[in-house]
Each structure stands twice: as structure tokens, then as C-alpha cells.
């Protein structure tokens, strides 16, 4: 339903800016990147909060597809895996079967390579972006706000994939979201990071969560829905992948 609305919107004829994706796992797939760019174009946020900078791929998508006066805060861990480079010496089978092994691999990969998609930003993009190197579970809502109250219009959650971190990041998202915010989670329906799906399925009892078919994206809106029409919303239920 979400995809059909996007296809029928003016965005169907609008050019999106999508960087060439990395060949390694960890960043969002190309079609998910397209959907994220479409959501940014529809929401037109003034402030964006991102959990999980990683290589900076989704951060770059946010920068490229948002307005020139949109500010972005992106949070990522200040350290690599506790296992060090040994966490990189794993098989494809291990990467695709163990959430813990996968997260350790991605954490160390980011630590070694850095946010390489952010190395060629324009001066304006550099000014708009604030990279925070901190465990998101330690972040207090007031430290992200400018004194005028909750202010983030778009929040993208794709950091730690364990249940504790997902719950913490989601709580921080709602604590800092503006009254019209769109909150987007990644890895809903993932066969590796199953905690995301379990968390959102439980949350669907008190939140209206939309799953975008053919992607790992799920979202909710704090205010009027910028994508679906009222007649769609009245009968909507969470659709499992």
C-alpha cells in the first residue's frame, strides 16, 4: 500500500540521489535506499536524527535528498568490536546466521574503514551534519534538543540490532520527535536481526506501523500521514513480510 502511494505521487517522475552502494553487507539495499529517499522527499524534514552512521551510506542519502536547510544528527559507536580484527575473520554463513557475529563484524568494519561516504561532502553538507560518536543508549534527550522541545521531523533507526538497543533507540526517538515526525526502522523482516521484527510486532499493539513490502523498512508517523490517505489508514493493520 505504501509503495502504491509512492508510485502514484509526483515522486514517480522526480530524480532521486542514490550513491553507488558498497559491496559489503551492512548498508541498506538499493531499493530500501530508494524508499528512504522518497520518504525524505515527502516529509521534507528540517531536522533528522539517525541511529547508525556505519559507512555513511544512508547518511549521504539523507543529505542528498533533503533540503539545503535540513540539519542531520547521526549517532554511531566510538569504538569497534570488543573482539578486534578477529571479528572480521568470519564466513558468509556465520554472517548470515548469527546476529551477534554480524553486528561485531559491522562494528569493526566501520571502525576500520570509517564513514567513507561522507568524505566528499560539500561545504553546506558538512555544515548541516553533526556526527556523534557515542553509545546511543547513553544519550539523553535534552542533549539532542535546542531548548525549543522535541524537534526531529524524521528519525531513521538502524543502529544496534539487539532488543535492548532497539528499545532504547526507539524511546529516544519518540522523546525527541516533533509532533509531525516520521520514524523509520530498518531490518524489519530480517532473517538475521530478528529482534527488530519481534520488537515492532509487539509495538504494533499500540502503534500504527507500516511495513513497505519488498523492503526491510517499517515506519510510523507521529502526526498526519504524509504518504497514505485517510481511507487507507482507517483499515490498516501491520503487514508481516
N, C-alpha and C positions, 0 to 999 in steps of 0.2 A: 504493500500500500504506500509506504514512504517513497519507494523507488518510482512508482507510477506517478505520484505527485511531482517528483523532481523532473521526470521526463516531460510532464505537461506544463512545466513552468518556463519562464523566459530563459532559465539557465540552460535549457536544452540547446540553445543557439549561442551560448556565451563561452568564450575561451577561458579555460582554467589553466593555472600554472602548476604543473606537477614535475618535480625534479626526477631525473633518472634514478630509480630505486637501487639500493645496494643489493649485491648478490648474496650476502649472508642473511641468515634469519635474524629476526628481532624487530625490524621496522614494519610498518603496516603495509599490506599488499597493495598493489596498484589500484584495484577497484575500490578498496576501502579509502585510499587516498583521494580518489575522485569524489566519493561521497562526502568525505570530510571537507573538501574544498567547496562542494555545493552547499553544505550546511553553513560554512563560513560566509559564503556569498548571500545566503538567505537571511541569516541572523544579523550580519553586519555589526559585529561586536566592537565596542570601544575599548574593552579590556578583556584579555584572555588569560586563563590560568591553565597551565599544562603540567601534568604529573608524568615524568619520564621523558627527559630530553633524549637520552640514548645517543644516537649518531646525529641528531638534529634534523632528521628527515621530516617528521611531522611538524616540527617547529618551523622549518623552512616553508612547508605548505601553508601554515597559518600566516606567516609573514607575507608570502607572495600573494595570497588571495584575500587578505583583509585590507581595509582602507589605510591610507597613509598616516592617519591619526590614531590608529589602534595600537595599544601597548600590550605587550605579552610578557608574562612571568612564567618561566619554565623551571621546574624543580627536578633535580636528579641527585643521586648519592655522591658524596665527595670522595668515595673510595671504591676500589674494585672488590672482587670476591675475596673472602677470607682464605680461600684455597690458593690464591695467587694464580700464576700462569698454568698451574696444573688443571685448573677448571676449563682451560681451552683444549686440553688433550682428551677429547671425548668423541665418541662415534655418533653418526647421524641417528642411529637407533636410540641411543641414550638421550640425545637432544629432543627427540620427538616422543619420548615415553615418560620422561621424568620432569616434572615442573621445577623441582629444586635444582637439578642439573642444568636445565635450560636457563633458569634465572641466574645461576652462578656464572654460566658461560657468557651471557649477555652483559652482566655486570663487569666482568673482567675485560670483555671486548671493548666496551665503552671506555673503560679506564685506560686501555692501551691505545685505542685509536682516537678517542676524543670525539667531539661533535663536529665531524668533518664537513657536514652540510652547511655549517654556519661560518665557514672560513672565507666566503666570498660575498658577504653581505654588503649592501650599500650603506652609506653613512646614515641615512634615515632609518634603515632597518636595524642597524646597531644601536641607534638611539632608542628605538622602540622596544628593544629586547632586554630583559633582565634575567640573567641566568643565576639561579640559586643552587649552590652545592651544599645540600643538607638533606638529612633523612626526613622525608615528608611527615613522618609520624611525630617529629619533634616540632613541627611548625605550628605556631599559634595563629588563629585567625587575625588577631589585631595586627600582627607583623606584616600581613599582606594588604591591609586596608589603609587608605589615606586619610582616615578620620571622618569621612563622609558616609560610612556604613558600607554594607556589602555592595560590591561594585563590578564583579566579573560577569560579563554577558554570555561568555562561552567558556566552558571548562571541559578539558579533554583529559580523561583518566586512563593512563597506560603506563603506570609505574610498576611497583611491586605487585605480583600476582597472587600472593598468599592471602588467606582470608582476613588476617589482621590488618594488613596494609590496605587492602581494598576497602574495608570498613572505615579505616581511619581517613583515607583519602576522600572517600565519599562524604564523610561527616564534615571534613574541612571544605569540600566543595560546596555543600549546602550552606555552611556557615558564612561563606564569602560570596555567594551567588547573588546577583541583583534580582529584582522582582520579575524580570523578563528573561532570565538566563536559560540557556540550553546546556545541559550536562550530557556529555558523551563518554561512554565507556568503550574500551576496545578489548577484544578477546572474548566477547560473549559467544558461546558455542565452540570455543577452542577445545580440542581434544587433549591438549597439554595442560593448559591453565584452567582447569575445571572449576576452581574456586570462584572465578568471575561469574560463571553461569549460575552456580549454586547461590551466590550472594544476590544476584539480580532476580532470580526466580523467587527467592524469599521476599525481596523488596517489592515485587510486583503485587503483593497483597495490599500495599498501601501507597504505591506509586504507579502512575501510568507510564510504563516503559515500552518504547517502540524498538523493535528489532528490524534491522534492514536486511531483508532476505538476500542471500548470496554474499554476505559480508560477515565480519566479526564485530560489527558496530551495533550498539544499543544506545538509546538516548531517552531523556525525559526533558520536560520543559516546566520551568517554574511559573511561567505566565502563559499568555495566549500562544498557541502553537503556530510557529512560523511556516510549517510545512503542510500539515493536514488541515482539512476543513472541518467545521463543527459536525457535519453529518458523519464524517469518518470517525471522529473521536467518540461519539455517543455510544458506539457499539464495539469499541476497540478492546481487545484483550492481548496480553503478551503472546507473541507467536514464537514458539521454540524453533531452533534451527533444524 
